[in-house]
Amino acid sequence: MSSPPVIAIIGRPNVGKSTLFNRLTGKRSALVSDVPGLTRDRREEEADLAGHPVTIVDTAGLEQAKRGSIAERMRQQSEAAVAAADLILFVIDAREGITPDDKSFSRLVRASGRPVVLVANKSEGRAGEEGFYAAFELGFGEPVAISAEHGEGLADLLTEMMAALGLKEAREADAEVPATARPIRVAIVGRPNAGKSTLVNAILGEERMITGPEPGLTRDSVPSDVEWSGRKIRLFDTAGLRRKAKITETAEKLSASDAIRAIRFAEVVVLLIDAERPFEHQDLTIGDLVTEEGRALVVAVNKWDLVEDKQGKLKQLRETLSERLSQVPGVALVPLSALSGRGIDKLAKAVLEAYDTWNRRVSTPDLNRWLAEALGRHAPPAVSGRRIKIRYITQPSTRPPTFIAFCSRPEELPKSYLRYLTNSLREAFDLPGVPLRINLRKGDNPFAKHKS
């Protein structure tokens, strides 16, 4: 019987190797801290990779070191792990970007001749985007964006590991467990007294939140668990967000920042507006914040039972939404009454659909077929007498759907043409109501050829 494949986690110090090791092994045997150098020896644990036994090896951080020092011996241990591995997970810190050490160690890893999966850790939020794109220059192909700390992107990583090892999935259903077992984080936000806590109580079917006509009763982002259509949901009722000039009390300052943190932590944000005072400036500011953070957005219109001309009002609201949040066309607009509970089923459906769209992945072949058609319909403009060429597009990550297009002069491509591509992409692959990010990088298809 052959021994299990050995997977070595390699990278410079403090990029999150031990956190990833703990995630993959399901144990807490590796020490984790912001202090670099805690891991000094190779640490091995058996793990299960979709039904296949594997050995995961956590290594000391690769770093330049003086001969005979502890750091040098740590490096030798890591090099031995590379030599013995069947697969290398080369981890970089997406928030710090590519460092000279990363480039140096990439040459060492490439020289080993072992299969490599490039892992861009700490990719959650916008702070990791630049480092993720820069990782292409290491020459290992498309990086896998993950957050080992938050457990994001692990399903994509496991898929890449399986492919690199030539393994077939023994338990296909298990690949979906992390996505469905974890509750979808939904934040309910809006101006003070829009009815957020009343809505949460209606969803939960109990008086969990204090409600009343006085604005500002909710001080904290309070989590509550519920199940919608077989999907687990974790609801966060937040303090009402109001303009900074109107926030004077210390407790309210803290709760407003807590609401902003809830938006950043959420996956889907329900913006609750008042049907009697819809889309005031602060509502639109909140909507902009949600889309800027890259979260899926659903707009719920409360107190709908008080509206007389419902059809006329709904048409007016949709036009306003389309005009004022034009960066995310197709956002779901759900009329409801938090007090009576009417419309909550439609809200649940809209939230789940927004979440699924936010997680949608488009295959690279489909993307490049679409790109050829989009370029054929409307070619990029010529700048200074030379036409800009867009050669290749791929989707490195979801949550929200994020794409990289490789072109000849990305800095000169007009924003109007980028909007054309974004709208065409959204329409072609049915991606309404979520932020889409198309990032431009200079160069050809990065996978057409590799330098050894």
C-alpha positions as CSV (number, residue, x, y, z in Angstrom):
1,M,0.0,0.0,0.0
2,S,1.5,3.4,-1.1
3,S,2.0,6.1,1.6
4,P,-0.3,9.1,1.5
5,P,0.8,12.1,-0.6
6,V,2.9,14.7,1.3
7,I,1.8,18.4,1.1
8,A,4.3,20.9,2.3
9,I,3.2,24.5,3.3
10,I,6.0,26.8,2.4
11,G,6.5,30.6,2.6
12,R,8.3,33.4,4.4
13,P,7.6,34.0,8.1
14,N,4.2,35.2,9.3
15,V,2.2,34.7,6.1
16,G,-0.3,32.4,7.8
17,K,1.2,29.0,7.2
18,S,0.4,27.6,10.6
19,T,-3.2,29.0,10.5
20,L,-3.7,27.2,7.1
21,F,-2.1,24.0,8.6
22,N,-4.6,24.1,11.4
23,R,-7.5,24.6,8.9
24,L,-6.4,21.7,6.7
25,T,-5.8,19.3,9.5
26,G,-8.8,20.4,11.6
27,K,-6.6,20.7,14.6
28,R,-4.9,23.4,16.7
29,S,-1.6,21.7,16.9
30,A,0.4,24.6,15.3
31,L,1.0,27.7,17.3
32,V,-0.4,30.8,15.7
33,S,0.6,34.4,16.5
34,D,1.6,37.7,14.8
35,V,5.1,37.0,16.1
36,P,7.2,35.6,13.2
37,G,9.3,32.5,13.8
38,L,7.1,30.5,16.2
39,T,7.3,27.4,14.0
40,R,10.9,26.1,14.1
41,D,10.6,22.5,13.1
42,R,8.6,20.6,10.6
43,R,5.3,19.7,12.0
44,E,3.3,16.8,10.3
45,E,-0.3,15.8,10.7
46,E,-2.5,13.3,8.8
47,A,-5.5,14.8,7.1
48,D,-8.4,13.9,4.9
49,L,-8.6,15.5,1.4
50,A,-12.1,14.7,0.1
51,G,-11.8,11.1,1.1
52,H,-8.1,10.7,0.4
53,P,-5.5,10.4,3.3
54,V,-2.7,13.0,3.0
55,T,0.1,14.2,5.2
56,I,0.3,18.0,5.7
57,V,3.6,19.5,6.7
58,D,3.9,22.9,8.4
59,T,7.3,24.4,7.9
60,A,9.3,27.2,9.5
61,G,9.3,30.4,7.5
62,L,11.8,30.6,4.7
63,E,14.1,33.5,5.2
64,Q,17.6,34.7,4.5
65,A,19.8,33.8,7.4
66,K,23.4,33.7,8.6
67,R,25.3,30.4,8.3
68,G,25.1,28.3,11.5
69,S,22.2,30.4,13.0
70,I,18.9,28.9,14.2
71,A,17.2,30.6,11.3
72,E,19.6,28.8,8.9
73,R,18.7,25.5,10.5
74,M,15.0,26.3,10.2
75,R,15.5,27.1,6.5
76,Q,17.3,23.8,6.0
77,Q,14.3,22.0,7.6
78,S,12.0,23.8,5.2
79,E,14.1,22.9,2.2
80,A,14.1,19.2,3.3
81,A,10.3,19.4,3.5
82,V,10.2,20.8,-0.1
83,A,12.4,18.0,-1.3
84,A,10.2,15.3,0.3
85,A,6.9,16.8,-0.8
86,D,4.5,15.6,-3.5
87,L,2.8,19.0,-3.6
88,I,3.9,22.4,-2.4
89,L,1.5,25.1,-1.1
90,F,3.5,28.3,-1.6
91,V,1.8,30.9,0.7
92,I,2.1,34.6,0.3
93,D,0.5,37.5,2.3
94,A,-1.8,39.3,-0.1
95,R,-2.0,42.3,2.2
96,E,1.8,42.8,2.1
97,G,2.2,42.0,-1.6
98,I,5.2,40.3,-3.2
99,T,8.5,40.9,-1.4
100,P,12.0,40.2,-2.5
101,D,12.0,37.1,-0.2
102,D,8.9,35.8,-2.0
103,K,10.7,36.1,-5.3
104,S,13.8,34.5,-4.0
105,F,11.9,31.5,-2.4
106,S,9.8,31.1,-5.6
107,R,13.0,30.2,-7.4
108,L,13.9,27.7,-4.8
109,V,10.4,26.1,-5.0
110,R,10.5,26.1,-8.8
111,A,13.9,24.4,-8.8
112,S,12.5,21.5,-6.8
113,G,10.4,20.5,-9.7
114,R,7.4,19.7,-7.5
115,P,3.8,20.7,-8.3
116,V,3.0,24.0,-6.8
117,V,-0.3,25.7,-5.8
118,L,0.2,29.4,-5.1
119,V,-1.9,30.5,-2.2
120,A,-2.7,34.2,-1.6
121,N,-3.6,34.3,2.1
122,K,-5.3,37.2,3.9
123,S,-7.2,38.0,0.7
124,E,-10.4,39.0,2.6
125,G,-11.6,42.6,1.8
126,R,-10.0,45.1,-0.6
127,A,-6.7,45.3,1.3
128,G,-5.5,42.1,-0.3
129,E,-6.4,42.7,-3.9
130,E,-3.2,44.4,-5.0
131,G,-1.0,41.7,-3.6
132,F,-3.2,39.0,-5.1
133,Y,-2.8,40.4,-8.6
134,A,1.0,41.0,-8.1
135,A,1.3,37.3,-7.3
136,F,1.0,36.4,-11.0
137,E,4.5,37.6,-11.5
138,L,5.9,34.7,-9.5
139,G,5.1,32.4,-12.5
140,F,3.0,29.8,-10.7
141,G,-0.1,30.6,-12.6
142,E,-3.4,31.8,-11.0
143,P,-3.2,32.2,-7.3
144,V,-5.9,30.8,-5.0
145,A,-7.4,33.6,-2.9
146,I,-8.1,32.5,0.7
147,S,-8.4,33.7,4.2
148,A,-7.1,30.9,6.5
149,E,-8.2,32.9,9.5
150,H,-11.8,33.2,8.4
151,G,-12.0,29.9,6.4
152,E,-12.7,31.7,3.1
153,G,-11.7,30.2,-0.2
154,L,-10.8,26.8,1.2
155,A,-13.1,24.9,-1.2
156,D,-11.3,26.4,-4.2
157,L,-7.9,25.5,-2.6
158,L,-9.0,21.9,-2.0
159,T,-10.1,21.7,-5.6
160,E,-6.7,22.9,-6.8
161,M,-4.9,20.5,-4.4
162,M,-6.9,17.6,-5.8
163,A,-6.1,18.6,-9.4
164,A,-2.4,19.0,-8.7
165,L,-2.2,15.6,-7.1
166,G,-4.2,13.9,-9.8
167,L,-6.8,12.7,-7.2
168,K,-10.5,12.2,-7.9
169,E,-12.9,13.3,-5.3
170,A,-14.0,10.4,-3.2
171,R,-16.7,12.3,-1.4
172,E,-18.0,14.9,-3.8
173,A,-20.7,16.0,-1.4
174,D,-18.1,16.9,1.2
175,A,-16.8,19.7,-0.9
176,E,-20.0,21.6,-0.4
177,V,-20.1,21.1,3.4
178,P,-18.1,24.2,4.4
179,A,-20.3,26.5,2.2
180,T,-23.7,25.2,3.4
181,A,-22.9,24.3,7.0
182,R,-21.8,27.8,7.9
183,P,-24.6,30.4,8.4
184,I,-24.9,33.2,5.8
185,R,-24.1,36.4,7.6
186,V,-26.8,39.0,6.9
187,A,-26.7,42.5,8.3
188,I,-29.9,44.6,8.5
189,V,-28.9,48.3,8.2
190,G,-30.6,51.6,7.7
191,R,-31.4,55.0,9.2
192,P,-32.5,55.1,12.8
193,N,-36.1,54.1,13.4
194,A,-36.6,52.5,10.0
195,G,-37.9,49.4,11.7
196,K,-34.8,47.2,11.7
197,S,-35.4,45.5,15.1
198,T,-39.1,45.1,14.3
199,L,-38.1,43.3,11.1
200,V,-35.7,41.0,13.0
201,N,-38.4,40.1,15.5
202,A,-40.8,39.3,12.6
203,I,-38.2,37.1,11.0
204,L,-37.4,35.3,14.2
205,G,-41.1,35.1,15.3
206,E,-40.3,36.5,18.7
207,E,-39.7,39.7,20.6
208,R,-35.9,39.3,20.6
209,M,-35.1,43.0,20.1
210,I,-36.3,46.1,22.0
211,T,-38.5,48.2,19.7
212,G,-40.2,51.5,20.0
213,P,-40.7,54.9,18.3
214,E,-37.6,56.4,19.9
215,P,-34.6,56.3,17.5
216,G,-31.4,54.8,18.7
217,L,-32.8,51.9,20.9
218,T,-30.4,49.4,19.4
219,R,-26.8,50.0,20.5
220,D,-25.0,46.8,19.4
221,S,-24.9,44.5,16.3
222,V,-26.9,41.7,17.8
223,P,-26.6,38.3,16.1
224,S,-29.6,35.9,15.9
225,D,-29.8,32.5,14.0
226,V,-32.7,31.5,11.8
227,E,-33.3,29.1,8.9
228,W,-34.6,30.2,5.5
229,S,-35.5,27.5,2.9
230,G,-33.2,25.1,4.5
231,R,-30.3,27.6,4.7
232,K,-28.8,28.8,7.9
233,I,-28.8,32.5,8.4
234,R,-27.1,34.6,11.1
235,L,-28.9,38.0,11.3
236,F,-27.2,41.1,12.6
237,D,-29.6,43.9,13.7
238,T,-27.5,47.1,13.8
239,A,-27.8,50.5,15.2
240,G,-29.2,53.1,12.8
241,L,-26.5,54.9,10.7
242,R,-26.9,58.6,10.7
243,R,-24.7,61.5,9.5
244,K,-21.6,62.1,11.6
245,A,-22.6,65.6,12.4
246,K,-25.7,64.3,14.2
247,I,-23.8,61.7,16.2
248,T,-22.9,63.3,19.6
249,E,-23.4,60.8,22.3
250,T,-20.3,58.5,22.9
251,A,-22.4,55.3,23.0
252,E,-24.0,56.2,19.7
253,K,-20.6,56.9,18.1
254,L,-19.5,53.4,19.1
255,S,-22.7,51.7,17.9
256,A,-22.5,53.5,14.5
257,S,-19.0,52.2,14.0
258,D,-20.3,48.8,15.1
259,A,-22.9,48.9,12.3
260,I,-20.1,49.7,9.8
261,R,-18.1,46.7,11.1
262,A,-21.2,44.6,10.7
263,I,-21.4,45.6,7.0
264,R,-17.8,44.7,6.5
265,F,-18.3,41.4,8.2
266,A,-21.6,40.6,6.5
267,E,-22.0,38.6,3.2
268,V,-25.5,40.0,2.3
269,V,-26.7,43.4,3.6
270,V,-30.4,44.3,3.8
271,L,-30.8,48.1,3.5
272,L,-34.1,48.8,5.1
273,I,-35.7,52.1,4.0
274,D,-39.0,53.8,5.1
275,A,-41.7,53.8,2.5
276,E,-42.9,57.2,3.7
277,R,-39.4,58.7,3.4
278,P,-37.6,56.5,0.9
279,F,-34.0,57.0,-0.4
280,E,-33.0,59.9,1.6
281,H,-29.3,60.9,1.3
282,Q,-28.3,58.7,4.2
283,D,-29.9,55.6,2.6
284,L,-27.9,56.1,-0.5
285,T,-24.7,56.7,1.5
286,I,-25.3,53.4,3.2
287,G,-25.9,51.7,-0.2
288,D,-22.7,53.2,-1.5
289,L,-20.8,51.9,1.5
290,V,-22.2,48.4,1.1
291,T,-21.2,48.2,-2.6
292,E,-17.8,49.8,-1.9
293,E,-17.1,47.0,0.6
294,G,-18.1,44.5,-2.1
295,R,-21.1,43.0,-0.3
296,A,-24.3,41.7,-1.8
297,L,-27.2,44.2,-1.4
298,V,-30.9,43.8,-1.0
299,V,-33.2,46.8,-0.5
300,A,-36.3,46.3,1.7
301,V,-39.0,48.9,1.8
302,N,-40.7,48.9,5.2
303,K,-44.2,50.2,6.1
304,W,-45.5,49.1,2.7
305,D,-49.0,48.6,4.1
306,L,-49.2,52.5,4.5
307,V,-48.7,53.1,0.8
308,E,-51.8,53.8,-1.3
309,D,-50.6,53.7,-4.9
310,K,-48.4,50.7,-4.6
311,Q,-47.8,50.1,-8.3
312,G,-46.9,53.7,-8.9
313,K,-44.7,53.9,-5.8
314,L,-42.9,50.7,-6.7
315,K,-42.1,52.0,-10.2
316,Q,-40.8,55.2,-8.8
317,L,-38.6,53.5,-6.2
318,R,-37.1,51.1,-8.9
319,E,-36.3,54.1,-11.1
320,T,-34.6,55.9,-8.2
321,L,-32.6,52.8,-7.2
322,S,-31.5,52.2,-10.8
323,E,-30.4,55.9,-11.1
324,R,-28.7,56.4,-7.7
325,L,-27.0,53.0,-7.3
326,S,-26.2,52.6,-11.0
327,Q,-22.9,50.8,-10.1
328,V,-24.9,47.7,-9.1
329,P,-27.9,47.4,-11.5
330,G,-30.5,44.8,-10.7
331,V,-30.5,45.1,-6.9
332,A,-33.6,43.4,-5.5
333,L,-36.2,45.7,-4.2
334,V,-38.6,44.0,-1.7
335,P,-41.7,45.8,-0.3
336,L,-42.7,44.5,3.2
337,S,-44.3,45.3,6.5
338,A,-42.1,44.4,9.4
339,L,-45.0,45.0,11.8
340,S,-47.4,42.4,10.1
341,G,-44.7,40.2,8.7
342,R,-45.9,40.5,5.1
343,G,-43.2,40.2,2.4
344,I,-40.7,38.4,4.6
345,D,-40.8,35.3,2.4
346,K,-39.9,37.4,-0.6
347,L,-37.1,39.0,1.4
348,A,-35.7,35.6,2.3
349,K,-35.8,34.6,-1.4
350,A,-34.0,37.8,-2.5
351,V,-31.3,37.4,0.2
352,L,-30.5,33.8,-0.8
353,E,-30.5,34.7,-4.5
354,A,-28.1,37.6,-3.9
355,Y,-25.8,35.4,-1.8
356,D,-25.7,32.7,-4.6
357,T,-25.0,35.4,-7.2
358,W,-22.3,36.9,-5.0
359,N,-20.6,33.5,-4.9
360,R,-21.0,32.7,-8.6
361,R,-18.0,31.5,-10.6
362,V,-17.7,31.6,-14.4
363,S,-15.3,29.3,-16.2
364,T,-12.3,30.7,-17.9
365,P,-13.3,29.3,-21.4
366,D,-16.8,30.8,-21.1
367,L,-15.3,34.1,-20.0
368,N,-12.9,34.3,-23.0
369,R,-15.7,33.3,-25.4
370,W,-17.7,36.2,-24.0
371,L,-14.7,38.5,-24.3
372,A,-14.2,37.7,-28.0
373,E,-17.9,38.5,-28.6
374,A,-17.8,41.7,-26.6
375,L,-14.7,42.9,-28.4
376,G,-16.3,42.0,-31.7
377,R,-19.4,44.1,-30.9
378,H,-17.4,47.1,-29.7
379,A,-13.7,47.1,-30.0
380,P,-11.5,49.0,-27.5
381,P,-10.7,52.6,-28.7
382,A,-7.4,53.7,-30.2
383,V,-5.3,56.0,-28.0
384,S,-2.6,58.1,-29.6
385,G,-3.1,56.2,-32.8
386,R,-2.6,52.7,-31.3
387,R,-5.5,50.4,-30.5
388,I,-5.6,48.9,-27.0
389,K,-5.7,45.1,-27.1
390,I,-7.4,43.0,-24.4
391,R,-6.1,39.5,-24.7
392,Y,-7.4,37.3,-21.9
393,I,-9.7,37.3,-18.9
394,T,-10.0,35.1,-15.9
395,Q,-11.9,35.0,-12.6
396,P,-9.6,34.6,-9.6
397,S,-12.2,34.9,-6.9
398,T,-15.8,35.4,-5.9
399,R,-17.5,37.2,-3.0
400,P,-17.9,39.5,-5.0
401,P,-17.2,38.1,-8.5
402,T,-13.8,39.5,-9.4
403,F,-12.1,39.3,-12.8
404,I,-8.6,40.1,-14.2
405,A,-8.3,41.2,-17.8
406,F,-4.8,41.3,-19.4
407,C,-4.3,44.0,-21.9
408,S,-1.6,46.1,-23.7
409,R,-2.1,49.5,-22.0
410,P,-4.4,49.1,-19.0
411,E,-3.8,52.6,-17.7
412,E,-5.1,54.1,-21.0
413,L,-8.4,52.1,-21.3
414,P,-11.2,54.6,-20.8
415,K,-13.5,54.1,-17.9
416,S,-16.5,54.2,-20.3
417,Y,-15.2,51.1,-22.0
418,L,-14.6,49.4,-18.7
419,R,-18.2,50.1,-17.8
420,Y,-19.3,48.6,-21.2
421,L,-17.4,45.4,-20.4
422,T,-18.8,45.3,-16.8
423,N,-22.4,45.7,-18.0
424,S,-21.9,43.2,-20.8
425,L,-20.4,40.7,-18.4
426,R,-23.2,41.2,-15.9
427,E,-25.8,40.6,-18.6
428,A,-24.1,37.6,-20.2
429,F,-23.7,35.6,-17.0
430,D,-26.7,36.8,-15.1
431,L,-25.0,38.7,-12.3
432,P,-27.6,41.3,-11.1
433,G,-27.4,43.3,-7.9
434,V,-23.9,42.5,-6.8
435,P,-20.6,44.4,-7.2
436,L,-18.5,43.2,-10.1
437,R,-14.8,44.0,-10.2
438,I,-12.8,44.0,-13.4
439,N,-9.1,44.7,-12.7
440,L,-6.8,45.4,-15.6
441,R,-3.2,44.1,-15.8
442,K,-0.6,44.6,-18.4
443,G,0.5,41.6,-20.4
444,D,-0.5,38.6,-22.5
445,N,-2.3,35.4,-21.3
446,P,-0.2,34.6,-18.2
447,F,-0.8,30.9,-18.7
448,A,0.2,30.7,-22.4
449,K,3.8,30.1,-21.5
450,H,5.9,29.9,-18.3
451,K,9.5,30.7,-17.7
452,S,11.4,28.0,-15.9
